[in-house]
């Protein structure tokens, strides 16, 4: 399901794939396809850099203007 910003501007096509270690849940990579992927990928990069888990990423509030 797209976020409210994407639905508001009627541009909700896209996909996010999160790769995490099966044992530790540590983020290994994230694939994003969509019109605003470049604006969102930095959240995943920060998570990977600091050793976040996929649950950490899922529980984060993703703010948008």
Predicted model as a PDB file, atoms N, CA, C, CB and O in Angstrom, pLDDT in the B-factor column:
MODEL        1                                                                  
ATOM      1  N   UNK A   1       0.851  -1.175   0.000  1.00 59.00           N  
ATOM      2  CA  UNK A   1       0.000   0.000   0.000  1.00 59.00           C  
ATOM      3  C   UNK A   1       0.894   1.234   0.000  1.00 59.00           C  
ATOM      4  CB  UNK A   1      -0.967   0.000   1.224  1.00 59.00           C  
ATOM      5  O   UNK A   1       1.850   1.321   0.771  1.00 59.00           O  
ATOM      6  N   UNK A   2       0.585   2.153  -0.842  1.00 63.00           N  
ATOM      7  CA  UNK A   2       1.344   3.391  -0.945  1.00 63.00           C  
ATOM      8  C   UNK A   2       1.062   4.308   0.242  1.00 63.00           C  
ATOM      9  CB  UNK A   2       1.016   4.106  -2.255  1.00 63.00           C  
ATOM     10  O   UNK A   2       0.028   4.199   0.902  1.00 63.00           O  
ATOM     11  N   UNK A   3       2.006   5.213   0.498  1.00 65.00           N  
ATOM     12  CA  UNK A   3       1.777   6.167   1.577  1.00 65.00           C  
ATOM     13  C   UNK A   3       0.784   7.245   1.136  1.00 65.00           C  
ATOM     14  CB  UNK A   3       3.107   6.810   2.021  1.00 65.00           C  
ATOM     15  O   UNK A   3       0.425   7.323  -0.039  1.00 65.00           O  
ATOM     16  N   UNK A   4       0.353   8.056   2.064  1.00 67.00           N  
ATOM     17  CA  UNK A   4      -0.691   9.040   1.766  1.00 67.00           C  
ATOM     18  C   UNK A   4      -0.235  10.098   0.767  1.00 67.00           C  
ATOM     19  CB  UNK A   4      -1.141   9.714   3.042  1.00 67.00           C  
ATOM     20  O   UNK A   4      -1.044  10.597  -0.016  1.00 67.00           O  
ATOM     21  N   UNK A   5       1.046  10.445   0.784  1.00 69.00           N  
ATOM     22  CA  UNK A   5       1.536  11.431  -0.186  1.00 69.00           C  
ATOM     23  C   UNK A   5       1.403  10.891  -1.606  1.00 69.00           C  
ATOM     24  CB  UNK A   5       3.008  11.801   0.108  1.00 69.00           C  
ATOM     25  O   UNK A   5       0.933  11.600  -2.496  1.00 69.00           O  
ATOM     26  N   UNK A   6       1.807   9.659  -1.821  1.00 71.00           N  
ATOM     27  CA  UNK A   6       1.728   9.060  -3.151  1.00 71.00           C  
ATOM     28  C   UNK A   6       0.284   8.938  -3.618  1.00 71.00           C  
ATOM     29  CB  UNK A   6       2.395   7.687  -3.155  1.00 71.00           C  
ATOM     30  O   UNK A   6      -0.015   9.178  -4.788  1.00 71.00           O  
ATOM     31  N   UNK A   7      -0.601   8.572  -2.718  1.00 72.00           N  
ATOM     32  CA  UNK A   7      -2.009   8.448  -3.095  1.00 72.00           C  
ATOM     33  C   UNK A   7      -2.635   9.810  -3.393  1.00 72.00           C  
ATOM     34  CB  UNK A   7      -2.791   7.749  -1.986  1.00 72.00           C  
ATOM     35  O   UNK A   7      -3.491   9.920  -4.271  1.00 72.00           O  
ATOM     36  N   UNK A   8      -2.211  10.849  -2.666  1.00 76.00           N  
ATOM     37  CA  UNK A   8      -2.754  12.184  -2.870  1.00 76.00           C  
ATOM     38  C   UNK A   8      -2.411  12.725  -4.251  1.00 76.00           C  
ATOM     39  CB  UNK A   8      -2.237  13.127  -1.801  1.00 76.00           C  
ATOM     40  O   UNK A   8      -3.248  13.359  -4.894  1.00 76.00           O  
ATOM     41  N   UNK A   9      -1.198  12.483  -4.708  1.00 75.00           N  
ATOM     42  CA  UNK A   9      -0.797  12.981  -6.025  1.00 75.00           C  
ATOM     43  C   UNK A   9      -1.043  11.949  -7.122  1.00 75.00           C  
ATOM     44  CB  UNK A   9       0.674  13.377  -6.010  1.00 75.00           C  
ATOM     45  O   UNK A   9      -0.584  12.118  -8.252  1.00 75.00           O  
ATOM     46  N   UNK A  10      -1.761  10.888  -6.792  1.00 78.00           N  
ATOM     47  CA  UNK A  10      -2.142   9.828  -7.734  1.00 78.00           C  
ATOM     48  C   UNK A  10      -0.927   9.248  -8.458  1.00 78.00           C  
ATOM     49  CB  UNK A  10      -3.145  10.369  -8.757  1.00 78.00           C  
ATOM     50  O   UNK A  10      -0.923   9.086  -9.678  1.00 78.00           O  
ATOM     51  N   UNK A  11       0.116   8.938  -7.659  1.00 73.00           N  
ATOM     52  CA  UNK A  11       1.345   8.378  -8.206  1.00 73.00           C  
ATOM     53  C   UNK A  11       1.838   7.277  -7.273  1.00 73.00           C  
ATOM     54  CB  UNK A  11       2.433   9.480  -8.392  1.00 73.00           C  
ATOM     55  O   UNK A  11       2.928   7.376  -6.711  1.00 73.00           O  
ATOM     56  N   UNK A  12       1.036   6.229  -7.109  1.00 73.00           N  
ATOM     57  CA  UNK A  12       1.311   5.198  -6.117  1.00 73.00           C  
ATOM     58  C   UNK A  12       1.972   3.954  -6.696  1.00 73.00           C  
ATOM     59  CB  UNK A  12       0.042   4.809  -5.439  1.00 73.00           C  
ATOM     60  O   UNK A  12       2.080   2.943  -6.002  1.00 73.00           O  
ATOM     61  N   UNK A  13       2.416   4.002  -7.945  1.00 82.00           N  
ATOM     62  CA  UNK A  13       3.084   2.833  -8.522  1.00 82.00           C  
ATOM     63  C   UNK A  13       4.515   2.754  -8.021  1.00 82.00           C  
ATOM     64  CB  UNK A  13       3.057   2.889 -10.065  1.00 82.00           C  
ATOM     65  O   UNK A  13       5.218   3.763  -7.956  1.00 82.00           O  
ATOM     66  N   UNK A  14       4.941   1.545  -7.667  1.00 84.00           N  
ATOM     67  CA  UNK A  14       6.311   1.342  -7.223  1.00 84.00           C  
ATOM     68  C   UNK A  14       6.426   0.095  -6.384  1.00 84.00           C  
ATOM     69  CB  UNK A  14       6.805   2.541  -6.443  1.00 84.00           C  
ATOM     70  O   UNK A  14       5.444  -0.611  -6.155  1.00 84.00           O  
ATOM     71  N   UNK A  15       7.649  -0.175  -5.922  1.00 88.00           N  
ATOM     72  CA  UNK A  15       7.893  -1.374  -5.130  1.00 88.00           C  
ATOM     73  C   UNK A  15       9.110  -1.143  -4.232  1.00 88.00           C  
ATOM     74  CB  UNK A  15       8.107  -2.613  -6.050  1.00 88.00           C  
ATOM     75  O   UNK A  15      10.048  -0.436  -4.601  1.00 88.00           O  
ATOM     76  N   UNK A  16       9.074  -1.747  -3.063  1.00 89.00           N  
ATOM     77  CA  UNK A  16      10.217  -1.739  -2.160  1.00 89.00           C  
ATOM     78  C   UNK A  16      10.475  -3.179  -1.737  1.00 89.00           C  
ATOM     79  CB  UNK A  16       9.967  -0.810  -0.915  1.00 89.00           C  
ATOM     80  O   UNK A  16       9.559  -3.892  -1.328  1.00 89.00           O  
ATOM     81  N   UNK A  17      11.728  -3.596  -1.839  1.00 94.00           N  
ATOM     82  CA  UNK A  17      12.126  -4.943  -1.419  1.00 94.00           C  
ATOM     83  C   UNK A  17      13.244  -4.782  -0.393  1.00 94.00           C  
ATOM     84  CB  UNK A  17      12.590  -5.830  -2.649  1.00 94.00           C  
ATOM     85  O   UNK A  17      14.277  -4.178  -0.684  1.00 94.00           O  
ATOM     86  N   UNK A  18      13.038  -5.319   0.796  1.00 94.00           N  
ATOM     87  CA  UNK A  18      14.019  -5.222   1.874  1.00 94.00           C  
ATOM     88  C   UNK A  18      14.698  -6.569   2.037  1.00 94.00           C  
ATOM     89  CB  UNK A  18      13.355  -4.771   3.206  1.00 94.00           C  
ATOM     90  O   UNK A  18      14.023  -7.586   2.197  1.00 94.00           O  
ATOM     91  N   UNK A  19      16.020  -6.592   1.999  1.00 96.00           N  
ATOM     92  CA  UNK A  19      16.796  -7.811   2.189  1.00 96.00           C  
ATOM     93  C   UNK A  19      17.420  -7.766   3.578  1.00 96.00           C  
ATOM     94  CB  UNK A  19      17.892  -7.970   1.083  1.00 96.00           C  
ATOM     95  O   UNK A  19      18.124  -6.816   3.924  1.00 96.00           O  
ATOM     96  N   UNK A  20      17.154  -8.804   4.371  1.00 97.00           N  
ATOM     97  CA  UNK A  20      17.681  -8.854   5.734  1.00 97.00           C  
ATOM     98  C   UNK A  20      18.200 -10.251   6.028  1.00 97.00           C  
ATOM     99  CB  UNK A  20      16.598  -8.449   6.764  1.00 97.00           C  
ATOM    100  O   UNK A  20      17.733 -11.234   5.453  1.00 97.00           O  
ATOM    101  N   UNK A  21      19.169 -10.328   6.925  1.00 97.00           N  
ATOM    102  CA  UNK A  21      19.723 -11.613   7.339  1.00 97.00           C  
ATOM    103  C   UNK A  21      18.647 -12.415   8.061  1.00 97.00           C  
ATOM    104  CB  UNK A  21      20.968 -11.416   8.248  1.00 97.00           C  
ATOM    105  O   UNK A  21      17.956 -11.880   8.928  1.00 97.00           O  
ATOM    106  N   UNK A  22      18.499 -13.679   7.718  1.00 97.00           N  
ATOM    107  CA  UNK A  22      17.448 -14.518   8.291  1.00 97.00           C  
ATOM    108  C   UNK A  22      17.643 -14.770   9.788  1.00 97.00           C  
ATOM    109  CB  UNK A  22      17.393 -15.839   7.557  1.00 97.00           C  
ATOM    110  O   UNK A  22      16.667 -14.958  10.514  1.00 97.00           O  
ATOM    111  N   UNK A  23      18.875 -14.775  10.247  1.00 97.00           N  
ATOM    112  CA  UNK A  23      19.137 -15.063  11.661  1.00 97.00           C  
ATOM    113  C   UNK A  23      19.172 -13.807  12.530  1.00 97.00           C  
ATOM    114  CB  UNK A  23      20.447 -15.803  11.798  1.00 97.00           C  
ATOM    115  O   UNK A  23      18.621 -13.793  13.631  1.00 97.00           O  
ATOM    116  N   UNK A  24      19.815 -12.764  12.038  1.00 97.00           N  
ATOM    117  CA  UNK A  24      20.004 -11.562  12.868  1.00 97.00           C  
ATOM    118  C   UNK A  24      19.016 -10.444  12.547  1.00 97.00           C  
ATOM    119  CB  UNK A  24      21.411 -11.043  12.698  1.00 97.00           C  
ATOM    120  O   UNK A  24      18.871  -9.511  13.337  1.00 97.00           O  
ATOM    121  N   UNK A  25      18.336 -10.517  11.407  1.00 97.00           N  
ATOM    122  CA  UNK A  25      17.402  -9.502  10.929  1.00 97.00           C  
ATOM    123  C   UNK A  25      18.106  -8.205  10.523  1.00 97.00           C  
ATOM    124  CB  UNK A  25      16.370  -9.210  11.998  1.00 97.00           C  
ATOM    125  O   UNK A  25      17.440  -7.198  10.280  1.00 97.00           O  
ATOM    126  N   UNK A  26      19.418  -8.212  10.447  1.00 97.00           N  
ATOM    127  CA  UNK A  26      20.179  -7.022  10.049  1.00 97.00           C  
ATOM    128  C   UNK A  26      19.931  -6.709   8.578  1.00 97.00           C  
ATOM    129  CB  UNK A  26      21.695  -7.225  10.307  1.00 97.00           C  
ATOM    130  O   UNK A  26      19.921  -7.604   7.733  1.00 97.00           O  
ATOM    131  N   UNK A  27      19.730  -5.423   8.284  1.00 96.00           N  
ATOM    132  CA  UNK A  27      19.510  -5.001   6.905  1.00 96.00           C  
ATOM    133  C   UNK A  27      20.748  -5.279   6.065  1.00 96.00           C  
ATOM    134  CB  UNK A  27      19.146  -3.508   6.843  1.00 96.00           C  
ATOM    135  O   UNK A  27      21.867  -4.947   6.456  1.00 96.00           O  
ATOM    136  N   UNK A  28      20.533  -5.894   4.903  1.00 96.00           N  
ATOM    137  CA  UNK A  28      21.620  -6.167   3.972  1.00 96.00           C  
ATOM    138  C   UNK A  28      21.507  -5.313   2.717  1.00 96.00           C  
ATOM    139  CB  UNK A  28      21.636  -7.642   3.599  1.00 96.00           C  
ATOM    140  O   UNK A  28      22.514  -4.994   2.085  1.00 96.00           O  
ATOM    141  N   UNK A  29      20.290  -4.946   2.359  1.00 96.00           N  
ATOM    142  CA  UNK A  29      20.086  -4.135   1.164  1.00 96.00           C  
ATOM    143  C   UNK A  29      18.628  -3.792   0.983  1.00 96.00           C  
ATOM    144  CB  UNK A  29      20.607  -4.854  -0.065  1.00 96.00           C  
ATOM    145  O   UNK A  29      17.752  -4.409   1.589  1.00 96.00           O  
ATOM    146  N   UNK A  30      18.373  -2.813   0.152  1.00 95.00           N  
ATOM    147  CA  UNK A  30      17.015  -2.385  -0.141  1.00 95.00           C  
ATOM    148  C   UNK A  30      16.939  -2.017  -1.625  1.00 95.00           C  
ATOM    149  CB  UNK A  30      16.591  -1.178   0.766  1.00 95.00           C  
ATOM    150  O   UNK A  30      17.793  -1.299  -2.144  1.00 95.00           O  
ATOM    151  N   UNK A  31      15.912  -2.518  -2.289  1.00 95.00           N  
ATOM    152  CA  UNK A  31      15.642  -2.172  -3.681  1.00 95.00           C  
ATOM    153  C   UNK A  31      14.391  -1.307  -3.690  1.00 95.00           C  
ATOM    154  CB  UNK A  31      15.467  -3.456  -4.582  1.00 95.00           C  
ATOM    155  O   UNK A  31      13.398  -1.645  -3.044  1.00 95.00           O  
ATOM    156  N   UNK A  32      14.427  -0.205  -4.410  1.00 92.00           N  
ATOM    157  CA  UNK A  32      13.260   0.667  -4.530  1.00 92.00           C  
ATOM    158  C   UNK A  32      13.044   1.016  -5.994  1.00 92.00           C  
ATOM    159  CB  UNK A  32      13.434   1.955  -3.679  1.00 92.00           C  
ATOM    160  O   UNK A  32      13.981   1.385  -6.702  1.00 92.00           O  
ATOM    161  N   UNK A  33      11.807   0.895  -6.433  1.00 90.00           N  
ATOM    162  CA  UNK A  33      11.409   1.283  -7.779  1.00 90.00           C  
ATOM    163  C   UNK A  33      10.219   2.212  -7.652  1.00 90.00           C  
ATOM    164  CB  UNK A  33      11.069   0.038  -8.665  1.00 90.00           C  
ATOM    165  O   UNK A  33       9.252   1.889  -6.962  1.00 90.00           O  
ATOM    166  N   UNK A  34      10.274   3.340  -8.296  1.00 83.00           N  
ATOM    167  CA  UNK A  34       9.151   4.262  -8.244  1.00 83.00           C  
ATOM    168  C   UNK A  34       9.602   5.678  -8.501  1.00 83.00           C  
ATOM    169  CB  UNK A  34       8.450   4.175  -6.906  1.00 83.00           C  
ATOM    170  O   UNK A  34      10.799   5.962  -8.546  1.00 83.00           O  
ATOM    171  N   UNK A  35       8.639   6.569  -8.672  1.00 79.00           N  
ATOM    172  CA  UNK A  35       8.954   7.947  -9.031  1.00 79.00           C  
ATOM    173  C   UNK A  35       9.732   8.730  -7.979  1.00 79.00           C  
ATOM    174  CB  UNK A  35       7.702   8.663  -9.322  1.00 79.00           C  
ATOM    175  O   UNK A  35      10.456   9.659  -8.340  1.00 79.00           O  
ATOM    176  N   UNK A  36       9.618   8.402  -6.716  1.00 77.00           N  
ATOM    177  CA  UNK A  36      10.311   9.152  -5.668  1.00 77.00           C  
ATOM    178  C   UNK A  36      11.315   8.279  -4.915  1.00 77.00           C  
ATOM    179  CB  UNK A  36       9.300   9.742  -4.690  1.00 77.00           C  
ATOM    180  O   UNK A  36      11.645   8.571  -3.765  1.00 77.00           O  
ATOM    181  N   UNK A  37      11.796   7.222  -5.543  1.00 83.00           N  
ATOM    182  CA  UNK A  37      12.726   6.313  -4.870  1.00 83.00           C  
ATOM    183  C   UNK A  37      13.991   7.036  -4.405  1.00 83.00           C  
ATOM    184  CB  UNK A  37      13.100   5.160  -5.800  1.00 83.00           C  
ATOM    185  O   UNK A  37      14.515   6.740  -3.331  1.00 83.00           O  
ATOM    186  N   UNK A  38      14.475   7.965  -5.195  1.00 85.00           N  
ATOM    187  CA  UNK A  38      15.679   8.705  -4.829  1.00 85.00           C  
ATOM    188  C   UNK A  38      15.515   9.534  -3.572  1.00 85.00           C  
ATOM    189  CB  UNK A  38      16.087   9.595  -5.953  1.00 85.00           C  
ATOM    190  O   UNK A  38      16.496   9.817  -2.885  1.00 85.00           O  
ATOM    191  N   UNK A  39      14.293   9.927  -3.263  1.00 80.00           N  
ATOM    192  CA  UNK A  39      14.030  10.710  -2.057  1.00 80.00           C  
ATOM    193  C   UNK A  39      13.916   9.826  -0.819  1.00 80.00           C  
ATOM    194  CB  UNK A  39      12.756  11.522  -2.230  1.00 80.00           C  
ATOM    195  O   UNK A  39      14.069  10.310   0.303  1.00 80.00           O  
ATOM    196  N   UNK A  40      13.650   8.544  -1.011  1.00 83.00           N  
ATOM    197  CA  UNK A  40      13.412   7.655   0.131  1.00 83.00           C  
ATOM    198  C   UNK A  40      14.570   6.720   0.446  1.00 83.00           C  
ATOM    199  CB  UNK A  40      12.192   6.842  -0.121  1.00 83.00           C  
ATOM    200  O   UNK A  40      14.668   6.224   1.568  1.00 83.00           O  
ATOM    201  N   UNK A  41      15.441   6.470  -0.513  1.00 89.00           N  
ATOM    202  CA  UNK A  41      16.483   5.469  -0.324  1.00 89.00           C  
ATOM    203  C   UNK A  41      17.444   5.839   0.802  1.00 89.00           C  
ATOM    204  CB  UNK A  41      17.253   5.278  -1.611  1.00 89.00           C  
ATOM    205  O   UNK A  41      18.046   4.953   1.410  1.00 89.00           O  
ATOM    206  N   UNK A  42      17.597   7.135   1.091  1.00 89.00           N  
ATOM    207  CA  UNK A  42      18.540   7.542   2.142  1.00 89.00           C  
ATOM    208  C   UNK A  42      18.173   6.983   3.507  1.00 89.00           C  
ATOM    209  CB  UNK A  42      18.607   9.051   2.221  1.00 89.00           C  
ATOM    210  O   UNK A  42      19.059   6.759   4.332  1.00 89.00           O  
ATOM    211  N   UNK A  43      16.906   6.753   3.764  1.00 88.00           N  
ATOM    212  CA  UNK A  43      16.519   6.161   5.050  1.00 88.00           C  
ATOM    213  C   UNK A  43      17.081   4.749   5.175  1.00 88.00           C  
ATOM    214  CB  UNK A  43      14.980   6.138   5.202  1.00 88.00           C  
ATOM    215  O   UNK A  43      17.560   4.360   6.239  1.00 88.00           O  
ATOM    216  N   UNK A  44      17.022   3.990   4.095  1.00 90.00           N  
ATOM    217  CA  UNK A  44      17.561   2.634   4.102  1.00 90.00           C  
ATOM    218  C   UNK A  44      19.086   2.658   4.214  1.00 90.00           C  
ATOM    219  CB  UNK A  44      17.131   1.880   2.834  1.00 90.00           C  
ATOM    220  O   UNK A  44      19.670   1.832   4.916  1.00 90.00           O  
ATOM    221  N   UNK A  45      19.722   3.592   3.531  1.00 93.00           N  
ATOM    222  CA  UNK A  45      21.182   3.696   3.577  1.00 93.00           C  
ATOM    223  C   UNK A  45      21.657   3.973   5.002  1.00 93.00           C  
ATOM    224  CB  UNK A  45      21.676   4.804   2.626  1.00 93.00           C  
ATOM    225  O   UNK A  45      22.627   3.372   5.463  1.00 93.00           O  
ATOM    226  N   UNK A  46      20.985   4.868   5.687  1.00 93.00           N  
ATOM    227  CA  UNK A  46      21.344   5.165   7.080  1.00 93.00           C  
ATOM    228  C   UNK A  46      21.149   3.926   7.949  1.00 93.00           C  
ATOM    229  CB  UNK A  46      20.498   6.344   7.626  1.00 93.00           C  
ATOM    230  O   UNK A  46      21.984   3.627   8.802  1.00 93.00           O  
ATOM    231  N   UNK A  47      20.049   3.205   7.735  1.00 93.00           N  
ATOM    232  CA  UNK A  47      19.804   1.985   8.498  1.00 93.00           C  
ATOM    233  C   UNK A  47      20.879   0.948   8.272  1.00 93.00           C  
ATOM    234  CB  UNK A  47      18.462   1.408   8.141  1.00 93.00           C  
ATOM    235  O   UNK A  47      21.347   0.326   9.225  1.00 93.00           O  
ATOM    236  N   UNK A  48      21.281   0.750   7.024  1.00 94.00           N  
ATOM    237  CA  UNK A  48      22.338  -0.218   6.709  1.00 94.00           C  
ATOM    238  C   UNK A  48      23.651   0.228   7.341  1.00 94.00           C  
ATOM    239  CB  UNK A  48      22.504  -0.379   5.173  1.00 94.00           C  
ATOM    240  O   UNK A  48      24.362  -0.584   7.933  1.00 94.00           O  
ATOM    241  N   UNK A  49      23.972   1.496   7.221  1.00 96.00           N  
ATOM    242  CA  UNK A  49      25.231   2.028   7.749  1.00 96.00           C  
ATOM    243  C   UNK A  49      25.347   1.823   9.266  1.00 96.00           C  
ATOM    244  CB  UNK A  49      25.350   3.519   7.414  1.00 96.00           C  
ATOM    245  O   UNK A  49      26.432   1.547   9.777  1.00 96.00           O  
ATOM    246  N   UNK A  50      24.232   1.959   9.976  1.00 95.00           N  
ATOM    247  CA  UNK A  50      24.270   1.851  11.432  1.00 95.00           C  
ATOM    248  C   UNK A  50      23.810   0.497  11.961  1.00 95.00           C  
ATOM    249  CB  UNK A  50      23.425   2.922  12.032  1.00 95.00           C  
ATOM    250  O   UNK A  50      23.580   0.355  13.162  1.00 95.00           O  
ATOM    251  N   UNK A  51      23.674  -0.496  11.089  1.00 95.00           N  
ATOM    252  CA  UNK A  51      23.381  -1.855  11.527  1.00 95.00           C  
ATOM    253  C   UNK A  51      21.957  -2.072  12.005  1.00 95.00           C  
ATOM    254  CB  UNK A  51      24.307  -2.227  12.608  1.00 95.00           C  
ATOM    255  O   UNK A  51      21.722  -2.878  12.905  1.00 95.00           O  
ATOM    256  N   UNK A  52      21.014  -1.371  11.419  1.00 96.00           N  
ATOM    257  CA  UNK A  52      19.612  -1.510  11.842  1.00 96.00           C  
ATOM    258  C   UNK A  52      19.037  -2.846  11.373  1.00 96.00           C  
ATOM    259  CB  UNK A  52      18.758  -0.342  11.289  1.00 96.00           C  
ATOM    260  O   UNK A  52      19.554  -3.470  10.447  1.00 96.00           O  
ATOM    261  N   UNK A  53      17.977  -3.263  12.021  1.00 96.00           N  
ATOM    262  CA  UNK A  53      17.259  -4.465  11.606  1.00 96.00           C  
ATOM    263  C   UNK A  53      16.096  -4.053  10.704  1.00 96.00           C  
ATOM    264  CB  UNK A  53      16.748  -5.274  12.845  1.00 96.00           C  
ATOM    265  O   UNK A  53      15.743  -2.875  10.635  1.00 96.00           O  
ATOM    266  N   UNK A  54      15.513  -5.015  10.024  1.00 94.00           N  
ATOM    267  CA  UNK A  54      14.351  -4.694   9.185  1.00 94.00           C  
ATOM    268  C   UNK A  54      13.186  -4.227  10.047  1.00 94.00           C  
ATOM    269  CB  UNK A  54      13.932  -5.918   8.341  1.00 94.00           C  
ATOM    270  O   UNK A  54      12.370  -3.416   9.607  1.00 94.00           O  
ATOM    271  N   UNK A  55      13.106  -4.732  11.264  1.00 94.00           N  
ATOM    272  CA  UNK A  55      12.047  -4.276  12.179  1.00 94.00           C  
ATOM    273  C   UNK A  55      12.255  -2.815  12.563  1.00 94.00           C  
ATOM    274  CB  UNK A  55      12.008  -5.154  13.448  1.00 94.00           C  
ATOM    275  O   UNK A  55      11.290  -2.059  12.674  1.00 94.00           O  
ATOM    276  N   UNK A  56      13.519  -2.411  12.767  1.00 93.00           N  
ATOM    277  CA  UNK A  56      13.810  -0.997  13.058  1.00 93.00           C  
ATOM    278  C   UNK A  56      13.296  -0.112  11.931  1.00 93.00           C  
ATOM    279  CB  UNK A  56      15.331  -0.776  13.260  1.00 93.00           C  
ATOM    280  O   UNK A  56      12.680   0.925  12.180  1.00 93.00           O  
ATOM    281  N   UNK A  57      13.548  -0.519  10.700  1.00 88.00           N  
ATOM    282  CA  UNK A  57      13.102   0.261   9.544  1.00 88.00           C  
ATOM    283  C   UNK A  57      11.578   0.299   9.468  1.00 88.00           C  
ATOM    284  CB  UNK A  57      13.681  -0.324   8.246  1.00 88.00           C  
ATOM    285  O   UNK A  57      10.994   1.338   9.157  1.00 88.00           O  
ATOM    286  N   UNK A  58      10.942  -0.822   9.749  1.00 88.00           N  
ATOM    287  CA  UNK A  58       9.478  -0.897   9.674  1.00 88.00           C  
ATOM    288  C   UNK A  58       8.810  -0.044  10.744  1.00 88.00           C  
ATOM    289  CB  UNK A  58       9.017  -2.343   9.809  1.00 88.00           C  
ATOM    290  O   UNK A  58       7.716   0.475  10.519  1.00 88.00           O  
ATOM    291  N   UNK A  59       9.438   0.110  11.893  1.00 90.00           N  
ATOM    292  CA  UNK A  59       8.836   0.860  12.999  1.00 90.00           C  
ATOM    293  C   UNK A  59       9.152   2.350  12.961  1.00 90.00           C  
ATOM    294  CB  UNK A  59       9.299   0.290  14.310  1.00 90.00           C  
ATOM    295  O   UNK A  59       8.691   3.104  13.817  1.00 90.00           O  
ATOM    296  N   UNK A  60       9.929   2.776  11.982  1.00 83.00           N  
ATOM    297  CA  UNK A  60      10.287   4.186  11.844  1.00 83.00           C  
ATOM    298  C   UNK A  60       9.160   4.966  11.212  1.00 83.00           C  
ATOM    299  CB  UNK A  60      11.555   4.342  11.018  1.00 83.00           C  
ATOM    300  O   UNK A  60       8.532   4.507  10.259  1.00 83.00           O  
ATOM    301  N   UNK A  61       8.905   6.147  11.744  1.00 78.00           N  
ATOM    302  CA  UNK A  61       7.922   7.047  11.141  1.00 78.00           C  
ATOM    303  C   UNK A  61       8.585   7.739   9.966  1.00 78.00           C  
ATOM    304  CB  UNK A  61       7.379   8.091  12.178  1.00 78.00           C  
ATOM    305  O   UNK A  61       9.565   8.461  10.145  1.00 78.00           O  
ATOM    306  N   UNK A  62       8.067   7.528   8.770  1.00 69.00           N  
ATOM    307  CA  UNK A  62       8.667   8.091   7.564  1.00 69.00           C  
ATOM    308  C   UNK A  62       7.936   9.385   7.208  1.00 69.00           C  
ATOM    309  CB  UNK A  62       8.611   7.072   6.379  1.00 69.00           C  
ATOM    310  O   UNK A  62       6.878   9.364   6.579  1.00 69.00           O  
ATOM    311  N   UNK A  63       8.514  10.496   7.617  1.00 68.00           N  
ATOM    312  CA  UNK A  63       7.882  11.805   7.409  1.00 68.00           C  
ATOM    313  C   UNK A  63       7.985  12.236   5.958  1.00 68.00           C  
ATOM    314  CB  UNK A  63       8.523  12.863   8.313  1.00 68.00           C  
ATOM    315  O   UNK A  63       8.928  11.869   5.257  1.00 68.00           O  
ATOM    316  N   UNK A  64       7.035  12.999   5.521  1.00 61.00           N  
ATOM    317  CA  UNK A  64       7.051  13.579   4.179  1.00 61.00           C  
ATOM    318  C   UNK A  64       6.323  14.912   4.220  1.00 61.00           C  
ATOM    319  CB  UNK A  64       6.398  12.619   3.136  1.00 61.00           C  
ATOM    320  O   UNK A  64       5.443  15.139   5.051  1.00 61.00           O  
ATOM    321  N   UNK A  65       6.716  15.793   3.293  1.00 54.00           N  
ATOM    322  CA  UNK A  65       6.065  17.122   3.298  1.00 54.00           C  
ATOM    323  C   UNK A  65       4.611  17.054   2.873  1.00 54.00           C  
ATOM    324  CB  UNK A  65       6.810  18.077   2.378  1.00 54.00           C  
ATOM    325  O   UNK A  65       3.933  18.081   2.827  1.00 54.00           O  
TER     326      UNK A  65                                                      
ENDMDL                                                                          
END                                                                             
